[in-house]
Amino acid sequence: MSKVIILDFGSQVTQLIARRVREAGVYSEIHPCVITADKVAAMNPDAVILSGGPAGVGETDAPALDRAILDLTVPLLAICYGMQLMAHVLGGVLSQSETREYGPADFDKAADCPLWDGIAPFAEGKASRVWMSHGDKVQTPPPGFIVTGRTATLDVAAMSCDERRMYALQFHPEVHHSVDGTQMLRNFLFKVAKITPDWSMSSFVDRVVKQVRETVGDSHVICALSGGVDSTVVAVLLNKAIGKQLHCIFVDNGVLRMNEGEEVVNMLRGSFNLNLKYVQASDLFLGLLAGVEDPEKKRKIIGHTFIDVFDKEASAIKAEGHDVKFLAQGTLYPDVIESVSYKGPSAVIKSHHNVGGLPEKMNMKLIEPLRELFKDEVRAVGAELGIPESILWRHPFPGPGLAIRVIGEVTKPRLDILRKADVIVMEELRASGFYRKVWQGFAVLLPLKTVGVMGDGRTYEHVIALRIGESVDAMTADWARLPADLLAKISGRIINEVKGVNRVVYDISSKPPSTIEWE
């Protein structure tokens, strides 16, 4: 399979590069920029892309690059900070801009370049609108490079060395603000790297089914099944690969939504021919979460306890004479990316319960067939497998469940308040037709109380925050501009129907800088 390696230097939109490459039918992976040239070479990539980043090349602790990566005989595209770093390493001259340039710019072609093939404005002698985000700039390209594009403020806005198949852009072609950026990326993939597009969900299913069969052999697999999109797709995919060697386990950890355990189990048993066991462990989880307020501790407690529960269930299955060696999970690529930053494993955004929250030593090996997929790709795989839309389009629900939507200590009374509010949010989003239009909608119980007036009397009760966002892959997101009357209806119902709540607020922050979940 064709493969593009993307080295992350800390850009907020590095994930968009991976998305654009995959949309072109080419598989891509993101790796921290601290990776060595030997490791990159071992992955046998068809091309390498250097991402942008917020630092300046000359700053203390600025992200660096293994110089030998530039000597690999594969096509290379450098973007923004990646362009500046490549120019610096190869002997070019950088200078600091008087002002940081952030926003739209008109980009003019200065010389022929394979990246410009099919760009309509250039054919007409016009400029292409692009998106800039930089402080430093390349003043003089490295030896062997020519200037291929400029703007009103940049003499070197693009450069290339055809002989070494190295190309660089000071702007971000991956964002939709760069009008012809997608075509430029496709030109790099197909005109320069001459890659054959062979990444599709059909090919993914065939490849994973084959890999799972080879990996598992005669052993058995336990699947952590939550009833959400990810774990359901994992279960059906593994069922296709190994059938009755798969043992699906649904664990009620006490932090699920209203009636979710019974509904999920009944739905899955009725729709799919799966080995499915329902484990009631809410008292165990809530007991361990008692008094815990730190979100990272919550995630790790839940991750560790899940493994303990699955180990116990695996022992029971082994006692029946089955050789259980594997645990399957619905880990997605955004989980992996957020758990390992561009600075390396030591700097993370947050530990996902099924990535950074797992214990170092487990009695089972992990199988994570969706680990390289974004959310929309998971849904495409689900459709390929024949999973109904009612399941595929369920809003994402975090592994730690309501434990990270109850801000502060997790208790049964606080969970009950949040569950009732959550039901109202779901009902109104579906009734209004917005459930399929937004990426995710949910309620959050805040760790504070406010004064209110109900029935001419003073109240001092809880606050619910509404988090309803729009996204494609959860790597970036924006708050949904819902109609005011819909927000008013949701707020009114929560305050009137959920005892203990007297105030509702709406979260209008985007990701980044915020994350979708509050914890």
N, C-alpha and C positions, 0 to 999 in steps of 0.2 A: 504494500500500500504506500502511495506517495505520502510524504510527510514534510511539513514546514515547522521549524523550531523558532519560537519567538522568545527572545531574551528580554526580561522585564527589568527596566531601570526605574520603576516606580511611577509610571504614568497612571493617571486615573482611568485612562481609556485603553490600556493595553489589551483588556479582554475584547474590546471591539475589533482589534486587529485579528484576533483568533476567530471571531465571529465572521468577519468579512471573508477570510480565507476559507472557512468551512462552507459558507454560503456559495462560494465558487466551486465547491465540490472537491476540496482538498483538505485532508486532515491536518490539523495544527495542534501544537502543544506549547504551553507557556512554561518557561523555566526561569528561576532567579538568575540575575546577571552574574552571580558569583560562581556559576557553573564553569568547569574547566573545559578547555578545547578537546581534551581526550574524551570526556563524557559526551560532548556534542558530536564528535566524530563517530563514537560508538553507536549513536542513534541513527547513523546513516541518513541524514536529512537531505531532501532535494533542494532546500533553500533555507536561509537563516534571515530573520528580521530582527533588528535592534529597535526596541520601543523608545518612546520619549520618556521624560522624567522631569521632576520639578527642580532638580539641583543644577548648579553650574559646574562645568568641568573642573574649574580651578578651586572649588570650595573644599574645605576640610571634610573628609569622610564622604566625598562625592562618589557615587557608584563607579566602579572601574570595570575593566574588561580584560579577560585573558587575551593577551596580544595574539596568541597563536590561533585564535578563532578567525582572525582576519586572513590567516594564511591557508585556511581550509579551501579546498577547490570546489566550493559550492557558491551559487549566486547569493548575494547579500544585499538587503535593502535596509538602510538606516533612516530612522525617522526622528526629527526634532533633536532631543538630547543625544540620541544614537548617532545622528549625523555629526554633531559637534565632537563627540567622543572619538568617533572613527577618524575625523579630520585631524584631531589633535594627535592621536596615536600614530597616524601615518605621515606626520610631518607637516600638516597644514598649520595655518595661523588663525587663532581665534581672537575675538575682541568682544568687549562688553557693550551692549546696546545702552544708549543714554536712558532709554525708557523700556520697560518690559512690554513687548507686543503681544496682546491677547485679543483675539477676535478675527473678524473677516479681513481678507486682503485680496487684491487682484494680482494673480500670478501670471506672468508672461513667459512664454517659451523663449529661451535664448539660444538654443542649439537643438539639433535633432537628437532624439532619445527614444529607445523602444517603449518607454513608459508613456510617451505621448501619442502612441498609435491610436487612431479612432477618437481622439479628443476633438469634438466639433469646434469649440472656440479657437483652438490653435490652427485648424485648417482654414479658418476664416480670418486669421490674423488678429484675433481678439484674445482677451485675458480670461482665465478661468478663476472663479471665486473659490478661495481656499480658507482654511481656519488655522491661524497662527497661535502659538503659545510658547514664548521663549524670552529669555533675557540675553544670553550670549548669542553670538553669531559667528559664522565662518567668514573671515576676512579674505584669506587666501587658501584655495583648495590644496590638498596634498599633491605631490608630484604624480603626474600621470592622469590626473582628473581634469575635466573641463566643466565650466559652468553651463548648466542646461536650462536654468530658469532664474528669474529675478522678480522682485516687486519694487514698488516705489521706495521702500525703505531698506531693502536687502539686495546687495549686488550679487550675493551667492545664496539664492533661495533653493537651489537644487544643483546637484553635481553628479558626475558619473565617470566611471572608468570602464569602458566596454571590454577592454582586454581582460580585466580581472573580474568582470561581471559584478561590479559594485556600483550601487546606486543610492543616492541620498536625497531626502526631502526635508526641508526645514519645517514644513507644515504637517498637519495630521490628515492623511488621506482616508483614515478609517472612520472619521466622524461624518455625519450626514451633511454638515455645514460645508464640507469640501465637495463641491458639486460633482466634479469628475474624479473624485478620489477612488471610488470603487473600480472604475475603469483602469486607473493607474495601477492599482493593486493586481487586478486581473492581468494586465499587461506584464507585470513583473513575474507572475506565476506562469503564464502561458507563453509569452514572447521571449522572456529572458531565461527563466528556469526550465521552460518547455516541459512542464509537469502535466501528466495525464490525470484529469479529474476522476477519481475513483472512490470518493467518499459519499456514501448514501446510506440511508437507514436500512435498506434491504441488504446491502453488502455488510453492514454492521451486524445485523441479526445473524446472518449466515456465519460470519467470522466468530462471533461470541459463542454461538451454539457449538461450533467445532472446538473452540478453545476450552469451553467448560467441560465438554465430554472428555477431552484429553487430560485436563487437569484433575478432574474428579475420579475418573476411572470407575472402580466398583464401590467407592466410598459413598457416604451419604452427606447431605448438606442441610443445615438448618437455615431457614430464611426468616429474618426479622421483618415481620409484616405489620405495617401500621394501617393499611387501607388507603393510604395516600397514593398519589400518582407514581412516585418513584418506586416505593416498595412493591406496589402491585405489578408494575412493569417488570421489576426484577423477578418476582415470583412466576409470572406467566412465561417470561423468557427462559428461566431455569427449568420450569416444568416442561417446556418444549425440548430442552436439551437432555434432561435426565429423568423426567417422569417421577415415578414413585420413590426415587432416591432423594427426593426433595421433601423436607418436613417444614411446613410453614407454621410459625408460632406468632400469635397475636398476644401481646402483653398489655394488660390494662395497668398502666403505671400510676393511675390516680390523677394524672394531669391531662386527661383527654377532654374533648368537648362533650357537650350534653348528649348522653345515650350513644356515644360514638362506638364504644366497644361492641355492644349488641348489634348495632346497625352494620358495622363493617363485617363482622363475622358472618351474619346472615346473608349479606350481599355476596361475599366472596364464596361462601359455600354453595350458594344458589347459582352463581354464574360460572364458576370454574371448578374443574375436577382436581382440586388441590388437597393434599394432606394438610389439614389445618387444626391446630390446637389453640384453645383460648385459655390463657393463663391470667388469673386474677392476682395481681401483686401490688395493688394500690397502697395497702397498709405498709408494706415493706418500703416502697419508694418515699411515701410521705413521712414515714418515721425517720428516714435518713436525711430528708430535706428540712426537718423541723429545726427552726432557729437559724437556718442558713439564708443569708441575704446576698452574698457576693455572686454575681451571675456566672463567673467562671467556675466557682465551686459547685453551683447548681448543675452546670453542664457536665462536669467531671463526675459528680455523684451519680447522675442519671446514666452517663455512659458506662461507668464501672458496674453499676447495679444491673444494667441490661445484660452485660457480659456474664455476670454471676448467674442471672436467671437462665440465660441460654446455656451456660455450662451445665447447670442443674438439669435442664430439659434434655440436653445432649446425653447426659449420663443415663437418664431414664430410657432414651431411645437405644443407647448402647446396650443397656440391660436386656433389651428385646432382641439382641443379636445383631444389631446394625453397626457398621463401622463409620462413626461420624467424625469427620476430620475438618469440616469447613463450616464457616458462618457467612451467609450472604447478606449484604447490606445495600441500601439504595443511595450510597454516596454519589454525589454529582461533582462535576468539574469545578463549579463555583465554590463548593465546600473545600476542595483541595487548594484552590488558588488563595482563598481567604485565610487558610490555615498555615500557609507558607508564603511570606512576603518576599519582595525583591531583594531584601537585605539578607535573606536566608531564613532557616527554620527558627532562629531566635526571636524574630520580630513578626508577630502575627496580628491580624485584625481581631479575630476571636477564634477560640477553639470550638469547632463543630463537634457535637457529641459523638459522631461517627468517624471523626478524623483525629483531632487533637485530644479528644476526651477519652480515648480508649486506653486501657492499661498497657504497659510495655510488654508484659507477658500474658499470653492467652493460651488456653488449652486447645483452641481451634484456629485454623488459618482462615484469613479473610478472602472472600470472593466478592468483588465489587464491579459487576459487569457494566454499570453506568458511569463509572468513575471518570470517563473521558468525554461525557456528554453535557451539554447545556440543557436547560429545562425544556425549551421548545423541541430540541432533538429527542428528548425522552418521550414527549407526547407523540412525536412522529414515529418512534419505535413502537409505542403502544398501539397506534393506529395500524401499523404494519402487522402487529400480532392479533388484531381484531378485538382489542379491548374497547368497551363502549365509551362514548363521549362523556357520559355521566360520571365516569371515573377519571378519565383523562383530563377533564377540565376542572377537577376539584382544586380549590385554591391551595397553594403550598402550606403545609403545616409543619413546624419545626420538630425535630426529634425530641427535644426537651419539653415539647408541648406547652401547656399553659404555665409551666413553671417559670418561663422567661417572659410571660405576659402578665404575670402577677409580679409587679416590681417590689422587691423586698422579700420578706418571709412568706413562704408558701404554706397556707393553712386551708383546711376544708371550707370554713366559712368564706374566706376570700375567694377561693376557687368557685364556690357556688355563685357568688355575685358575678364573677367574670363570665361563667358559663351562660347565665341568663342573658347577660348583655350581648354575648357573642351570638346567641340564637337570633336575637332581634336584628343584629347587623346582617347576618346571612339572609334572613327572611326578606328584609327590605331591599337588599341588593338584587336578590332573585326577582322579587315582585316588580322592581323598576327596570329590569333588563340590564342592569349594570354588572351583574355577577360575571358574565363572560367578557365584558368590555374592560374590566380592570384586571390587573395581575393578581392582586391579593387584598383582602379586606378583613380586618379583625379589630377586636377591642383590647385595650390594655388597662389593667387596674393599677392606678398610681398609689404610691406609698404615702398618701396625705389625705386629709379631710378638709372640707371647706364649709363655711357657713351658708345656709340657705333658708328659704322660707317656704313652708308647706302647710296649707290649711291654717294660715294666720299664725303659725307657730315657728319658732326657730329650730333649724336642724343643723347638725354638724356631721356630715357624712362623706362618703367616698367620692372620688373623681374617676371617671372613665375617659380614656383617650381613644379616639378613633384613628386607626392607621389604615388608610385605603390608598393604594399606590398603583401606578402604571409602570410596566417594565416589559422586557422581552426575555431576559435571562437572569434577572436578579443581581447582575453585576453593577448595573446602574438602574436607578428608579426615580420617579418623580411622583409627587402627591397628585391624586386624582381630583380634577375640578368638577366635583359632583354638584348637581343643582342645589341651590340653597334650600328649596322646599323638601328635597330628599334628606338632606342633613338635618333639617329641622324635625322631620318626622322620626328619624332614627333617634335623635336626641330626646324628643318628647316621649317616645315609647320607653326608652331606657330609664328615664327619670321617673316616669309614672308606674312602670311595671316591675322594675328591679328594686326591691327594698334595700335601702342602705346606700343609694346613689342620689346625689342632688346636683351633680354638675357633669357636663359632657364637653370635652374639648376636641378640636380637630388638629391632627399633626400635619403641618404644611411644610415639612422639611424634605429635601431630596437626598438621594444616595449617589455619590458622596455629596456632602461630608457625613451625613447620618447613615446608619444602616437601616434596613427595613424593619427588623425586629428591634425592640427597645433594649434588649439584653443579649 
